[in-house]
């Protein structure tokens, strides 16, 4: 997909990966509509993007508010004159035993990570299908291929997003509208709390820089990629888990024991 002049709707734009993706797209000359929850963070991002080759428009919105979300997308579509590319980057995560989790947080994770991308795709697809062109990009996770202990809600939502991406790609086959699913491993951003960072140090979990991840996401878009898994050996184990999940059970048992005190807050 050619990004020069492309009209892009990006959610989670003020987050670590989202802001890096926005910067990369601006350098490519894309026209950006950026959705984020925090107005101050969005304004700061727009200030950082000034002087780039592209143009950017920001809308602060709670994506879980249906009416506000639909209005925001309509506003962005009007500002851009249409949407060529939807990037679902907004998300939520919790590192906690499922039995200790706040039910409201469980619902928020599933809604934001799975239902919102589905609803946004439904909103932008009619115009893309009418034109016979466009692309939807879903930012998943290695945890969407390997179910990790203490991340049950997050893994479940990302497994769902991967399934949505696969099914919708097949549904759109031959329409001119493409779908890309990108699964990073852990990324060093504010998305992770202190317990996650301490756990990562204890287990030797590798974390990537958001700028590198953003460059891989944009490269996948430019090459009309279908599925992209980032980081080795994580992408190998993602494939292995699909074939021999019980083997991966054994491989993760010791790591799960090391992770447990951090997840429980002890």
Secondary structure, 3 states (H helix, E strand, C coil): CCCCCCEEEEECCCCHHHHHHHHHHHHCCCEEEEEECCHHHHHHHHHHHCCCCCEEEEEECCCCCHHHHHHHHHHHHHHHCCCCEEEECCCCCCCCCHHHCCHHHHHHHHHHHHHHHHHHHHHHHHHHHHHCCEEEEEECCHHHCCCCCCCHHHHHHHHHHHHHHHHHHHHCCCCCEEEEEEECCCECCCCCCHHHHHHHHHHCCCCECHHHHHHHHHHHHHCCCCEEECCCCHHHHHHHHHHCHHHHHHHHHHHHHHHHHHHCCC
